[in-house]
């Protein structure tokens, strides 16, 4: 491998270890996380989007904010029953009333009953209040999450942008997970083969069969599929979940991811790129690269070397191929066989536009007559509607990739896989697995605790709210400690 801006890959044993042991002060107790949710401003802003108690159905005994707080606390306690039981404690209920008084007003806190709502009252509120308003709540969540990320110094406008080595806080991370269905039953009625007794079962109408762990080690799982997109810094509890979406039957995970990342790019203009797994293929990388985003993922296993073109900047000429996500030159070695030697990349050159962006590798082609500089478009498969390219020598129009049947975005990556840059940046994708782990830990018995997509959306929203609430509180505590240290040292 050549020594260039993306670097030669290191062997596995020589790679730097980034594992850090979780210290005691990084731990967050249940009581602390409950308090984080009670002091999260977004919940009180969401309450204003919900209809008042006298506008829909029978007048509610509790205001909307109580049920939103219960939705955020349910992933912390792992079940609705535990949440209702937690609030039955006089001290916890007084703490909730005090939080409402601090964040809303005294009148709102005084209007709350002296006792907490029951699980049945919360279930009824989910059905009649939260589910009908879930779309508005999701939009408000995404708006506030993007603002929170900027306030926590993620995707900063002032930070330098090194396209070949982006920082962790400048990148989006996403992936989809399939939590187990709340019930193993697939049919509502079954017959006992021994007694002939007719048995009734509760079936999740949203559950489907999926395969996880990629193409090589497929693991079947039945449940609903959820996509999460997030950003984070280098410390613990710095992650901000920015968006989530349900991957319905008939939809592809990668298409959902492209749609969500494109929306986040609009809200976070200084975001540099996306880290994803092999689910993103060339057509998806093309769509994101056109939005001005780097796409760092692994090359699909079915992609094999393909001839690109022959150039003649000198008498010798050079045969260029696409191999391992980059341009390589076919050279003859001593035994007479030909091998593909990667061409050094001297610059990853983005040309960011308002509606469409372009990306180039500036190559240095080694030659006995003197090295040649050569620019190659990457990441985007050009179409006839794109700006027409013309040969510098003849002036003739060069056919687009689509016209000549060349899928450039599939063969040429912005950051090739077998490089040091990819080895340093791609491990950030493990943060998506951390999101999935936290999501599974928030489920009772590692199974979804709601039936149907609409109710499950409420739970997933509560999970994202609880995670972001703790992230915000940890950031505020760290900022306060830093200010105190500066004052003491002054």
C-alpha positions in Angstrom: 0.0 0.0 0.0 1.3 3.5 -0.8 2.1 6.1 1.8 -0.5 8.9 1.2 -3.1 10.9 3.0 -5.3 7.9 3.8 -2.3 5.9 4.9 -1.4 2.2 4.7 -3.4 -0.1 6.8 -1.9 -1.5 10.0 -1.9 -5.2 11.0 -4.5 -6.1 13.6 -1.9 -6.4 16.4 -0.5 -3.0 15.7 -3.8 -1.1 15.8 -4.1 1.3 18.8 -6.6 0.1 21.4 -9.4 2.6 22.2 -11.0 0.6 25.0 -11.5 2.4 28.3 -12.7 1.0 31.5 -15.9 2.5 32.8 -15.1 4.3 36.1 -17.4 4.6 39.1 -18.0 8.3 38.4 -19.3 7.5 34.9 -22.1 5.3 36.3 -25.6 6.7 36.5 -28.0 5.3 39.0 -31.8 4.8 38.5 -32.5 7.7 40.8 -30.2 10.0 38.9 -31.7 9.0 35.6 -35.2 9.6 37.0 -34.1 13.1 38.0 -32.5 13.7 34.6 -35.9 13.0 33.0 -37.8 15.2 35.4 -35.5 18.2 34.6 -35.5 17.7 30.8 -36.9 20.8 29.1 -38.1 19.0 26.0 -40.7 17.1 27.9 -42.4 20.3 29.0 -42.2 21.8 25.5 -43.8 18.6 24.2 -46.7 18.9 26.7 -47.7 22.1 25.0 -48.3 20.2 21.7 -50.8 17.8 23.3 -54.5 18.7 23.5 -55.8 19.9 26.8 -57.7 17.5 29.0 -61.1 19.1 28.3 -60.7 19.0 24.5 -60.6 15.2 23.8 -62.9 12.6 25.5 -63.6 12.7 29.2 -61.7 15.3 31.2 -58.4 13.8 32.4 -57.5 13.8 36.0 -53.8 14.3 35.2 -52.2 16.9 32.9 -50.3 15.8 29.7 -46.9 16.4 31.2 -47.4 13.5 33.7 -48.0 11.0 31.0 -45.0 12.3 29.0 -42.8 12.0 32.0 -44.1 8.4 32.5 -43.2 7.6 28.9 -39.7 8.8 29.5 -39.3 7.0 32.8 -40.6 3.6 31.4 -37.3 2.7 29.6 -35.4 3.6 32.8 -37.6 1.3 35.0 -38.0 -1.2 32.2 -41.8 -1.6 32.5 -44.9 0.5 32.8 -45.8 -1.3 36.0 -42.5 -0.4 37.6 -42.9 3.2 36.5 -46.4 3.4 38.1 -45.0 1.7 41.2 -42.1 4.1 41.4 -44.4 7.1 41.4 -46.6 5.7 44.2 -43.7 6.5 46.5 -44.6 9.8 48.3 -41.1 11.1 47.8 -41.0 10.4 44.1 -44.4 11.9 43.5 -43.4 15.0 45.4 -40.3 15.2 43.3 -42.4 15.0 40.1 -44.6 17.8 41.4 -41.6 19.9 42.3 -40.1 19.4 38.8 -43.4 20.5 37.2 -43.4 23.6 39.5 -39.8 24.4 38.5 -40.2 23.9 34.7 -43.9 25.0 34.2 -45.6 27.0 37.0 -47.0 26.7 40.5 -50.5 26.4 39.2 -49.7 23.4 37.0 -48.1 21.6 40.0 -51.0 22.5 42.4 -53.5 21.1 39.9 -52.0 17.6 40.1 -53.7 15.2 42.5 -52.1 14.0 45.6 -51.6 10.5 44.3 -49.8 9.2 41.2 -51.7 7.7 38.3 -52.1 4.0 37.9 -50.8 1.8 35.1 -54.3 1.5 33.7 -54.6 5.3 33.5 -51.3 5.5 31.8 -52.3 2.8 29.2 -55.5 4.7 28.5 -53.5 8.0 28.0 -51.1 6.2 25.6 -54.0 5.1 23.5 -56.1 8.3 23.5 -53.4 11.0 24.0 -49.9 10.0 23.0 -50.5 7.7 20.0 -52.7 10.2 18.1 -50.0 12.9 18.6 -47.0 10.8 18.0 -46.0 12.4 14.7 -46.0 15.9 16.2 -44.0 14.6 19.1 -41.4 13.0 16.9 -40.9 16.2 14.9 -40.4 18.2 18.0 -38.0 15.6 19.3 -35.9 15.8 16.2 -35.8 19.6 16.2 -34.7 19.8 19.9 -32.2 16.9 19.5 -30.4 18.7 16.7 -30.3 21.9 18.8 -29.1 19.9 21.9 -26.3 18.3 19.8 -25.0 21.7 18.8 -25.2 23.0 22.4 -23.1 20.0 23.5 -20.4 20.9 21.0 -21.2 18.2 18.5 -20.9 19.1 14.8 -19.1 22.4 15.5 -18.9 25.0 12.8 -15.6 26.3 14.1 -13.7 23.0 14.1 -11.3 22.4 11.2 -12.5 19.8 8.7 -10.0 17.2 7.7 -11.9 15.1 5.2 -9.5 12.2 5.3 -9.5 12.0 9.1 -12.8 13.5 10.5 -13.3 13.7 14.2 -15.8 11.6 16.1 -18.0 14.5 17.0 -18.3 15.5 13.3 -19.8 12.3 12.2 -23.3 10.7 12.3 -23.6 7.0 13.3 -26.6 4.9 12.5 -27.9 1.3 12.3 -31.1 -0.7 12.8 -31.9 -3.2 15.4 -34.7 -5.8 15.9 -35.9 -6.1 19.5 -37.8 -9.3 20.2 -41.5 -9.3 19.9 -43.5 -9.1 23.2 -45.0 -12.5 22.5 -43.7 -15.7 20.8 -47.2 -16.5 19.5 -47.7 -16.3 15.7 -51.4 -17.3 15.7 -54.2 -16.0 17.8 -55.8 -19.4 18.3 -54.1 -22.8 18.6 -55.3 -26.3 19.4 -53.6 -28.4 22.1 -52.5 -31.6 20.3 -53.1 -33.7 23.4 -56.3 -32.4 25.0 -57.8 -30.7 21.9 -58.3 -27.5 24.0 -58.6 -24.2 22.0 -56.1 -21.7 23.4 -56.1 -18.0 22.7 -52.8 -16.0 22.4 -52.0 -12.3 22.0 -50.0 -11.7 18.8 -48.1 -8.6 18.0 -49.5 -7.4 14.6 -46.2 -5.5 13.9 -43.8 -8.4 14.4 -42.0 -9.9 11.4 -39.1 -12.2 10.7 -35.7 -10.6 10.2 -32.1 -11.7 10.0 -29.3 -9.9 11.9 -25.5 -10.1 12.1 -24.9 -9.5 8.4 -24.7 -11.9 5.5 -22.2 -14.4 6.9 -23.6 -15.2 10.3 -27.3 -14.7 9.9 -29.3 -14.9 13.1 -33.1 -15.1 12.7 -35.2 -12.9 15.1 -38.8 -12.0 15.2 -39.9 -8.5 16.2 -40.1 -5.0 14.8 -37.1 -3.2 13.2 -36.0 0.3 14.4 -33.4 2.6 13.0 -31.5 5.0 15.2 -29.2 7.9 14.2 -27.0 9.6 16.7 -23.8 11.6 17.3 -21.4 11.7 20.2 -18.2 13.1 21.6 -15.3 11.2 23.2 -16.7 10.9 26.8 -19.2 8.7 28.4 -22.9 9.7 28.2 -22.1 12.3 25.5 -24.3 10.6 22.9 -27.3 12.4 21.6 -29.9 10.3 19.7 -31.0 12.6 16.8 -33.6 10.5 15.1 -35.3 7.1 15.0 -37.7 5.5 12.5 -39.6 2.2 12.2 -38.5 0.0 9.3 -41.8 -1.4 8.0 -42.3 -4.5 6.0 -41.4 -3.9 2.4 -39.1 -1.0 3.2 -35.3 -1.3 3.1 -33.2 -0.3 6.1 -30.7 1.5 3.9 -33.4 3.6 2.2 -34.7 4.7 5.6 -31.2 5.6 6.7 -30.5 7.7 3.6 -33.8 9.6 4.2 -33.0 10.2 7.9 -29.4 11.3 7.3 -30.5 13.7 4.5 -32.9 15.4 7.0 -30.2 15.6 9.6 -27.7 17.2 7.2 -30.2 20.0 6.7 -30.5 20.5 10.5 -26.8 20.0 11.1 -25.0 21.7 8.1 -21.5 21.2 9.6 -21.9 17.4 9.9 -19.1 15.9 7.8 -20.3 12.4 7.1 -21.9 9.1 8.0 -20.6 5.8 9.4 -22.7 2.8 8.6 -22.3 -0.9 8.0 -22.4 -2.9 4.8 -26.2 -2.3 4.3 -25.3 0.9 2.4 -24.5 0.1 -1.2 -23.4 2.3 -4.1 -26.8 3.8 -4.8 -27.1 4.9 -1.1 -23.5 6.3 -1.0 -24.3 8.2 -4.2 -27.4 9.9 -2.6 -25.5 10.9 0.6 -22.4 12.0 -1.2 -24.5 14.3 -3.4 -25.7 16.0 -0.1 -22.1 16.7 0.8 -21.6 13.8 3.2 -18.7 11.4 3.6 -19.8 7.8 3.7 -17.5 5.5 5.7 -18.6 1.9 5.5 -17.2 -1.5 4.4 -17.1 -2.5 0.8 -19.6 -5.2 -0.2 -18.1 -8.7 -0.5 -19.5 -9.2 -4.0 -17.5 -6.3 -5.5 -14.6 -7.5 -7.6 -11.9 -5.5 -9.5 -13.0 -4.0 -12.7 -11.2 -2.2 -15.5 -11.5 1.6 -15.3 -9.6 3.2 -18.2 -6.3 3.5 -19.9 -4.5 6.8 -19.8 -1.5 8.0 -21.9 0.0 11.1 -20.3 3.3 9.7 -21.5 4.7 7.2 -24.0 4.2 4.3 -21.6 0.5 4.6 -20.8 -1.1 3.3 -17.6 -4.0 0.8 -17.2 -6.2 1.8 -14.3 -8.5 -0.5 -12.4 -11.0 -0.1 -9.6 -9.9 -2.3 -6.7 -10.8 -2.2 -3.0 -12.7 1.1 -3.3 -9.8 3.0 -5.1 -7.9 3.3 -8.3 -5.1 0.8 -8.8 -2.6 0.5 -11.7 -2.1 -2.9 -13.4 1.7 -3.4 -13.4 3.9 -6.3 -14.5 6.2 -7.8 -11.9 9.4 -9.8 -12.3 7.8 -13.2 -12.9 5.7 -11.8 -15.7 2.3 -11.7 -14.0 0.3 -8.6 -13.4 -0.8 -7.2 -10.1 -2.9 -4.2 -9.1 -0.9 -1.6 -7.3 -3.0 1.1 -5.5 -2.3 4.6 -6.8 -1.3 7.1 -4.0 -4.1 9.5 -3.1 -2.6 13.0 -2.5 -5.9 14.7 -1.7 -9.5 14.0 -1.1 -11.1 17.0 -2.8 -14.8 17.8 -2.1 -16.7 20.4 -4.0 -19.7 21.1 -1.9 -22.6 22.7 -3.6 -26.0 23.9 -2.5 -28.0 21.2 -4.2 -25.3 18.8 -5.4 -21.8 18.0 -4.3 -18.9 16.3 -6.0 -15.9 14.3 -4.7 -12.5 13.6 -6.3 -9.4 11.6 -5.5 -6.3 13.5 -6.7 -3.9 10.7 -7.6 -0.2 10.5 -8.1 0.5 7.9 -10.8 4.1 6.7 -10.5 5.9 6.6 -13.8 9.6 6.1 -15.0 9.1 9.2 -17.1 8.0 11.3 -14.1 5.0 11.0 -11.8 1.6 12.1 -13.2 -1.2 13.9 -11.3 -4.7 12.5 -12.2 -8.1 13.5 -10.8 -10.8 10.8 -10.5 -14.4 11.4 -9.4 -15.5 9.1 -6.5 -18.6 8.4 -4.5 -21.1 9.6 -7.1 -22.4 7.8 -10.2 -22.9 10.5 -12.7 -26.0 10.7 -14.9 -26.8 12.5 -18.2 -28.5 15.2 -16.2 -25.3 16.0 -14.3 -22.9 18.6 -15.7 -21.4 17.3 -18.9 -17.7 16.5 -18.8 -15.5 17.1 -21.8 -12.1 15.7 -22.9 -9.4 18.3 -22.3 -7.6 17.3 -25.6 -10.4 16.8 -28.0 -13.2 18.8 -26.4 -15.7 15.9 -27.0 -18.3 15.2 -24.4 -17.5 12.3 -22.1 -20.4 9.9 -21.6 -21.8 9.7 -18.0 -21.3 6.7 -15.8 -24.9 5.7 -16.2 -24.7 5.9 -20.0 -21.7 3.6 -20.1 -23.0 1.2 -17.4 -20.4 2.0 -14.8 -21.6 2.1 -11.2 -18.8 4.4 -9.9 -20.3 4.8 -6.3 -20.2 1.0 -5.9 -16.5 0.7 -6.9 -14.9 3.9 -5.7 -15.2 5.0 -2.1 -14.4 8.4 -0.7 -12.3 6.7 2.1 -11.3 3.3 0.8 -11.7 0.3 3.1 -8.1 -1.0 3.1 -6.5 2.2 4.5 -5.4 3.6 7.8 -8.0 6.4 7.7 -10.7 3.8 7.4 -9.2 1.8 10.3 -9.2 4.9 12.5 -12.6 6.2 11.7 -14.8 3.2 11.0 -14.6 1.8 14.7 -16.8 4.7 15.7 -19.6 2.7 14.2 -19.6 0.6 17.4 -21.5 3.4 19.0 -24.6 2.3 17.1 -24.2 -1.1 18.8 -24.0 0.7 22.2 -27.4 2.3 21.3 -28.8 -1.1 20.6 -27.4 -2.5 23.9 -28.9 0.3 25.9 -32.2 -0.2 24.1 -32.3 -3.9 24.9 -31.4 -3.2 28.5 -34.4 -0.8 28.7 -36.8 -3.7 27.8 -38.3 -6.0 30.4 -36.9 -9.5 29.8 -35.3 -8.1 26.6 -38.7 -8.1 24.8 -40.7 -5.1 23.5 -43.2 -4.1 26.1 -45.9 -2.8 23.8 -48.1 -4.4 21.0 -48.5 -2.6 17.7 -46.3 -0.1 15.9 -48.1 3.0 17.3 -47.7 2.0 21.0 -44.1 0.9 20.3 -43.3 4.3 18.8 -44.3 5.8 22.2 -41.9 3.5 24.0 -39.0 4.2 21.5 -39.6 7.9 21.8 -39.4 7.6 25.6 -36.2 5.7 25.3 -34.6 8.4 23.1 -35.9 11.1 25.5 -34.4 9.3 28.6 -31.0 8.9 26.9 -30.8 12.5 25.7 -32.0 13.7 29.2 -29.0 12.0 30.9 -26.6 13.2 28.1 -27.7 16.8 28.7 -27.4 16.6 32.5 -23.9 15.0 32.3 -22.9 17.8 29.9 -24.2 20.5 32.2 -22.4 18.9 35.2 -19.2 18.7 33.3 -19.4 22.3 32.2 -20.1 23.4 35.8 -17.2 21.5 37.1 -14.9 23.0 34.4 -16.0 26.5 35.3 -15.4 25.8 39.0 -11.9 24.4 38.3 -11.0 27.6 36.3 -12.2 29.8 39.1 -10.2 27.9 41.7 -7.1 28.1 39.6 -7.5 31.8 38.9 
